Amino acid sequence: MTTAVIGIGALGGTVARHLVSGGEPVAVAARDPGRAAQFARELGGLSRAGSVSEAIVDADAVVLAVMWQTATNLIPKYAELLDGKVVIDPSNPIALDESGTPIQRDGRPVRNLPEGTSSGAVIAGLLPTGVHYVKALGTLAARDLSSGAHRTPERVALLYVTDDDQAGSTVERVISVAGFDPVKAGGVADVGRIEMPGGGPSRVRQSVPGAAADRPPGAGRSRASPMSLHRYETAPTSRAPRRTERHSGAERDQMHSGSEKDPAVRWSHKHIK
């Protein structure tokens, strides 16, 4: 299987590196073809660079590792090529300043979509009907995604949502090859639940970065920029699920995900320093 990664910034570059490290061929494309070619050479023989069209044509799955606004411009242009492909959407509606830095207010990232509207819903609505859509790879900040792969003894979990069996099996393979544990968190109607807060019907409780109450039991003082990740396990119970949180120290582009539906989700912390 070949995966196209459109966009080789912090997130796209990390995904491509993890896949190549796991033995998966990738086709990369970027706004700057020269930069994409150099990046592909750095990754080695399993990676090749090309135009967006070439990357999509050669791939079984396409990761739109670009800002959601950019994705809305790309989709109409490449709609015919995307039709029939598995499209993986990691977008989050994060507002950026002129330098490209995420904007925060009261320690939380600022959304650039109206409350109740998810970037996933916008993107899914633009895709051709033949596309196999899945929301995934966007529940961790890029540097946490980079450092979190292939953890032992248990892998870090990455949530995904889809209504499509082909998309589900494909993204589970992609996530597994990248070094994580795939966990389905619902269907397309739930995309807002695994984006930053405000995009869907579920309310996710925000954590205070670095707060003692958010540390795993028994954890002492952590070094700079600790990250608390969670292993997700399905618990067949009708009780209300426990608080669902993930935080990453003082990271400016923190994102949170959670579940408020049965079967409940039981969480055990994995502390990464």
C-alpha positions as CSV (number, residue, x, y, z in Angstrom):
1,M,0.0,0.0,0.0
2,T,1.2,3.5,-0.8
3,T,0.1,6.5,1.2
4,A,0.2,10.0,-0.3
5,V,1.1,12.8,2.2
6,I,0.0,16.2,0.9
7,G,1.9,18.7,2.9
8,I,5.2,18.1,4.6
9,G,5.1,20.5,7.5
10,A,5.3,19.4,11.1
11,L,2.4,17.0,11.0
12,G,2.8,15.7,7.4
13,G,6.5,15.3,7.7
14,T,6.1,13.3,10.9
15,V,3.5,11.0,9.4
16,A,5.7,10.4,6.3
17,R,8.7,9.6,8.5
18,H,6.8,7.2,10.7
19,L,5.4,5.3,7.7
20,V,8.7,5.0,5.9
21,S,10.3,3.8,9.2
22,G,7.5,1.2,9.4
23,G,8.3,0.0,5.8
24,E,5.4,1.7,4.1
25,P,5.9,3.5,0.7
26,V,4.9,7.1,0.7
27,A,4.4,9.7,-2.1
28,V,4.9,13.3,-0.8
29,A,3.8,16.6,-2.3
30,A,4.2,20.1,-1.1
31,R,3.7,23.7,-2.3
32,D,7.5,23.8,-3.0
33,P,8.4,20.9,-5.3
34,G,12.1,21.3,-4.5
35,R,11.5,21.0,-0.8
36,A,9.4,17.9,-1.4
37,A,12.1,16.3,-3.5
38,Q,14.7,17.0,-0.9
39,F,12.5,15.6,1.9
40,A,11.9,12.4,-0.2
41,R,15.6,12.0,-0.6
42,E,16.1,12.3,3.1
43,L,13.5,9.6,3.8
44,G,15.2,7.2,1.4
45,G,14.0,4.6,-1.2
46,L,10.5,4.1,0.1
47,S,9.7,7.8,-0.5
48,R,9.1,9.7,-3.7
49,A,8.1,13.2,-4.4
50,G,5.9,14.6,-7.1
51,S,3.0,17.0,-7.8
52,V,-0.2,16.7,-5.8
53,S,-1.8,15.0,-8.8
54,E,1.1,12.5,-9.1
55,A,1.0,11.7,-5.4
56,I,-2.8,11.1,-5.4
57,V,-2.7,8.9,-8.5
58,D,0.0,6.7,-7.1
59,A,-1.6,6.2,-3.7
60,D,-4.2,4.0,-2.1
61,A,-4.7,6.5,0.8
62,V,-4.3,10.3,0.9
63,V,-3.4,12.2,4.0
64,L,-4.4,15.9,3.7
65,A,-1.8,17.2,6.1
66,V,-2.6,20.8,5.4
67,M,-4.7,23.5,7.2
68,W,-8.4,22.9,6.7
69,Q,-8.7,26.1,4.6
70,T,-6.1,24.8,2.2
71,A,-7.8,21.5,2.0
72,T,-11.1,23.2,0.9
73,N,-9.1,24.7,-2.0
74,L,-7.4,21.4,-2.9
75,I,-10.4,19.2,-2.9
76,P,-12.4,20.8,-5.8
77,K,-9.2,21.0,-7.9
78,Y,-8.4,17.3,-7.4
79,A,-11.9,15.9,-6.9
80,E,-11.7,13.4,-9.8
81,L,-8.4,12.0,-8.6
82,L,-9.6,11.7,-5.0
83,D,-12.7,9.8,-6.0
84,G,-12.4,6.2,-4.9
85,K,-9.4,6.9,-2.6
86,V,-9.3,6.7,1.2
87,V,-8.9,10.3,2.4
88,I,-7.4,10.8,5.9
89,D,-8.2,14.1,7.4
90,P,-6.2,15.3,10.4
91,S,-7.4,18.9,10.4
92,N,-8.2,21.1,13.4
93,P,-9.8,24.5,13.2
94,I,-6.9,26.3,14.9
95,A,-6.5,30.1,14.3
96,L,-3.0,31.2,13.4
97,D,-1.4,34.6,13.5
98,E,0.5,36.2,10.6
99,S,3.6,34.2,11.5
100,G,1.8,30.9,11.5
101,T,1.8,30.6,15.3
102,P,-1.4,29.2,16.9
103,I,-3.4,31.9,18.7
104,Q,-4.3,31.2,22.3
105,R,-6.8,32.9,24.6
106,D,-6.7,32.1,28.4
107,G,-4.3,29.3,27.6
108,R,-6.5,27.6,25.1
109,P,-6.2,27.5,21.3
110,V,-8.6,29.8,19.4
111,R,-10.9,28.2,16.9
112,N,-11.4,29.7,13.4
113,L,-14.7,28.1,12.8
114,P,-18.1,28.9,14.5
115,E,-18.9,27.0,17.6
116,G,-20.6,23.7,16.7
117,T,-18.9,23.5,13.3
118,S,-16.0,21.1,12.8
119,S,-13.3,21.3,10.1
120,G,-13.9,17.6,9.5
121,A,-17.6,18.2,8.6
122,V,-16.6,21.0,6.2
123,I,-14.0,18.8,4.5
124,A,-16.2,15.7,4.3
125,G,-19.0,17.7,2.8
126,L,-16.7,18.8,-0.1
127,L,-15.4,15.4,-1.0
128,P,-16.8,13.3,-3.9
129,T,-19.3,10.7,-2.9
130,G,-16.9,7.9,-3.9
131,V,-14.3,8.9,-1.4
132,H,-13.7,6.7,1.7
133,Y,-13.4,9.4,4.4
134,V,-11.8,9.0,7.8
135,K,-10.9,11.5,10.4
136,A,-7.5,10.6,12.0
137,L,-3.9,11.6,12.9
138,G,-4.9,15.0,14.3
139,T,-5.5,14.1,18.0
140,L,-1.9,14.8,19.0
141,A,0.2,17.9,18.5
142,A,2.9,17.2,15.8
143,R,5.9,17.0,18.2
144,D,3.9,14.6,20.5
145,L,3.1,12.5,17.4
146,S,6.8,12.5,16.6
147,S,8.0,11.3,20.0
148,G,5.0,9.0,20.8
149,A,5.5,6.3,18.2
150,H,6.4,2.7,19.1
151,R,6.1,3.2,22.9
152,T,6.5,0.1,25.0
153,P,5.2,-1.8,26.8
154,E,1.9,-0.4,25.4
155,R,1.5,1.8,22.4
156,V,0.0,5.3,22.5
157,A,-3.5,5.3,21.1
158,L,-4.7,7.4,18.2
159,L,-8.5,8.0,17.7
160,Y,-10.2,7.9,14.4
161,V,-13.8,8.2,13.2
162,T,-15.4,6.9,10.0
163,D,-18.6,5.3,8.7
164,D,-16.7,3.5,6.0
165,D,-15.3,0.0,6.4
166,Q,-12.6,0.4,3.8
167,A,-11.5,3.7,5.3
168,G,-11.5,2.1,8.8
169,S,-9.3,-0.9,7.8
170,T,-6.9,1.4,5.8
171,V,-6.4,3.9,8.6
172,E,-5.9,1.2,11.2
173,R,-3.1,-0.1,9.0
174,V,-1.6,3.4,8.6
175,I,-1.8,4.1,12.3
176,S,-0.3,0.7,13.2
177,V,2.6,1.0,10.7
178,A,3.2,4.5,12.1
179,G,3.8,3.1,15.5
180,F,0.5,3.7,17.3
181,D,-2.6,1.9,18.5
182,P,-5.8,2.7,16.4
183,V,-9.0,3.2,18.3
184,K,-12.3,3.9,16.7
185,A,-14.2,6.7,18.4
186,G,-17.4,6.8,16.3
187,G,-18.7,7.7,12.9
188,V,-18.5,10.8,10.7
189,A,-21.1,12.5,12.8
190,D,-18.6,12.4,15.6
191,V,-15.7,14.2,13.9
192,G,-16.0,17.2,16.2
193,R,-15.4,15.0,19.2
194,I,-11.8,14.3,18.2
195,E,-11.0,17.9,17.1
196,M,-10.2,20.8,19.4
197,P,-13.2,21.6,21.6
198,G,-16.2,23.4,20.1
199,G,-16.6,21.4,16.9
200,G,-19.2,18.8,18.0
201,P,-22.0,17.8,20.3
202,S,-19.7,16.4,23.0
203,R,-18.3,18.6,25.6
204,V,-14.7,17.8,26.5
205,R,-13.4,18.9,29.8
206,Q,-10.2,21.0,29.4
207,S,-7.2,20.2,31.5
208,V,-4.8,22.7,33.0
209,P,-1.4,22.1,31.5
210,G,1.0,20.8,34.2
211,A,-1.6,20.6,37.0
212,A,-0.8,18.0,39.6
213,A,-4.3,16.6,39.4
214,D,-3.7,15.7,35.7
215,R,-0.6,13.6,36.4
216,P,-0.8,9.8,36.4
217,P,-0.9,8.2,39.8
218,G,2.5,8.0,41.3
219,A,4.1,10.4,38.9
220,G,6.6,12.9,40.4
221,R,7.6,16.2,39.1
222,S,8.2,16.1,35.4
223,R,10.8,17.8,33.3
224,A,10.0,20.5,30.8
225,S,7.2,19.9,28.3
226,P,5.8,16.6,29.7
227,M,3.0,14.9,27.9
228,S,0.3,12.8,29.4
229,L,-1.2,10.4,26.8
230,H,-3.8,7.7,27.4
231,R,-4.3,4.1,26.4
232,Y,-7.9,3.6,25.4
233,E,-9.7,0.4,26.4
234,T,-13.4,-0.4,25.7
235,A,-15.2,-1.2,28.9
236,P,-18.6,-3.0,28.5
237,T,-20.5,-1.0,31.1
238,S,-23.5,1.3,31.2
239,R,-21.9,3.6,33.7
240,A,-21.1,7.1,32.7
241,P,-17.6,7.3,31.3
242,R,-14.8,8.8,33.3
243,R,-13.3,12.2,32.5
244,T,-11.5,12.1,29.1
245,E,-8.4,14.3,28.9
246,R,-5.1,14.6,27.2
247,H,-2.7,17.4,27.8
248,S,0.8,18.3,26.7
249,G,2.4,20.6,29.2
250,A,2.7,24.2,27.9
251,E,2.3,23.2,24.3
252,R,0.6,26.0,22.4
253,D,-1.2,23.8,20.0
254,Q,-2.8,21.4,22.5
255,M,-5.8,19.4,21.4
256,H,-8.2,17.3,23.4
257,S,-10.4,14.4,22.5
258,G,-12.9,12.4,24.5
259,S,-16.0,10.1,24.4
260,E,-19.3,10.5,26.2
261,K,-21.0,7.5,24.7
262,D,-21.5,3.9,25.7
263,P,-19.6,1.6,25.7
264,A,-17.7,3.7,28.2
265,V,-14.1,4.3,27.7
266,R,-11.6,3.4,30.4
267,W,-8.4,5.3,30.4
268,S,-5.0,4.5,31.8
269,H,-2.3,7.2,31.7
270,K,1.1,6.9,29.9
271,H,3.4,9.6,31.0
272,I,6.0,10.7,28.4
273,K,8.8,13.0,29.3
